[in-house]
């Protein structure tokens, strides 16, 4: 589920000079259990730009299967994470 949020954040960030990789995860909370074949709706917001080209995001994934249609979708995962440019070694 974290990987789904990271991929959505990469799309939100758009084209960057160097690829973005996961640098830090904070306040990650898992809620509903997600079974194989379940559907998630992932939402990611850009929280702030950091030094060195890193970007902090807030993300959330809601479980869209396995609940009654009149109920609010359950939060499967939520948290903040940082994507940073990949470091090239010489």
C-alpha positions as CSV (number, residue, x, y, z in Angstrom):
1,X,0.0,0.0,0.0
2,X,2.9,2.3,0.7
3,X,4.3,1.5,-2.7
4,X,1.0,2.5,-4.3
5,X,1.2,5.9,-2.6
6,X,4.8,6.3,-3.7
7,X,3.9,5.6,-7.3
8,X,1.0,8.1,-7.1
9,X,3.4,10.7,-5.6
10,X,5.9,10.2,-8.4
11,X,3.2,10.9,-11.0
12,X,2.1,14.0,-9.0
13,X,5.7,15.3,-8.9
14,X,5.9,15.0,-12.7
15,X,9.2,15.0,-14.7
16,X,12.3,15.6,-12.6
17,X,15.9,15.8,-13.6
18,X,16.8,12.7,-11.6
19,X,14.5,9.8,-10.5
20,X,12.8,10.1,-7.1
21,X,13.2,7.4,-4.5
22,X,11.6,6.9,-1.1
23,X,13.7,8.7,1.4
24,X,11.7,8.8,4.6
25,X,8.3,7.6,6.0
26,X,6.6,9.2,9.0
27,X,3.3,8.7,10.8
28,X,2.3,5.7,8.7
29,X,-0.8,4.1,10.1
30,X,-2.5,1.0,8.8
31,X,-6.3,0.8,9.3
32,X,-8.5,-1.8,7.4
33,X,-7.1,-5.1,6.4
34,X,-6.7,-5.4,2.6
35,X,-7.2,-8.8,1.0
36,X,-5.8,-9.8,-2.4
37,X,-8.1,-8.6,-5.1
38,X,-9.4,-5.6,-3.1
39,X,-9.7,-2.2,-4.7
40,X,-8.0,0.9,-3.2
41,X,-8.4,4.5,-4.0
42,X,-5.1,6.3,-3.4
43,X,-4.9,10.1,-2.8
44,X,-1.7,11.9,-2.4
45,X,-1.1,15.7,-1.8
46,X,2.2,17.5,-2.1
47,X,2.8,18.8,1.4
48,X,6.0,20.9,0.9
49,X,9.3,21.2,-1.0
50,X,12.4,20.4,1.0
51,X,16.1,21.2,0.5
52,X,18.0,19.2,-2.1
53,X,15.1,18.6,-4.4
54,X,13.2,16.4,-1.9
55,X,9.4,16.6,-1.7
56,X,7.2,15.7,1.3
57,X,3.8,14.2,0.6
58,X,0.7,13.2,2.6
59,X,-1.1,10.1,1.4
60,X,-4.2,8.0,2.1
61,X,-5.7,4.9,0.6
62,X,-9.3,3.9,1.1
63,X,-10.6,0.4,0.8
64,X,-13.4,0.4,-1.8
65,X,-14.4,-3.3,-1.6
66,X,-15.8,-5.3,1.2
67,X,-18.1,-2.7,2.8
68,X,-21.8,-1.8,2.4
69,X,-22.5,0.8,-0.3
70,X,-24.0,3.4,2.1
71,X,-21.0,3.2,4.5
72,X,-17.9,5.5,4.2
73,X,-14.9,3.7,2.7
74,X,-12.4,2.6,5.4
75,X,-8.9,4.0,5.5
76,X,-6.5,1.2,4.7
77,X,-3.3,3.3,5.2
78,X,-2.3,6.9,5.8
79,X,0.8,8.8,6.4
80,X,3.5,11.2,5.3
81,X,6.6,10.3,3.3
82,X,9.5,12.0,1.5
83,X,10.7,11.3,-2.0
84,X,14.2,12.4,-2.7
85,X,16.4,12.5,-5.9
86,X,18.5,9.3,-6.3
87,X,22.1,9.8,-5.3
88,X,24.6,9.0,-8.0
89,X,27.9,7.4,-6.9
90,X,31.1,8.3,-8.6
